[in-house]
């Protein structure tokens, strides 16, 4: 009987820990997604082709944080202000 109570308590602690980790990951995803959307809008006034600007905006809208991979690995995209 005591083993059953201990197992239930451990399961509840693990469940609570999993929910907390999932919540933190969700919040980070949302914050990075919003930052990606804002940065993709800012990039319209910077270097890069029109196609790169549209792709960056679509990535930010639909894939959120994955925009940052595009941002850092595409040379010439959003690197300097247009004159």
Secondary structure, DSSP 4 states (H G I P E B T S, - for coil): -HHHHHHHHHHHHHHHHHHHHHHHHHHHHHHHHHHHHHHHHHGGGBSS-HHHHHHHHHHHHHHGGGHHHHHHHSTTTT-SB--
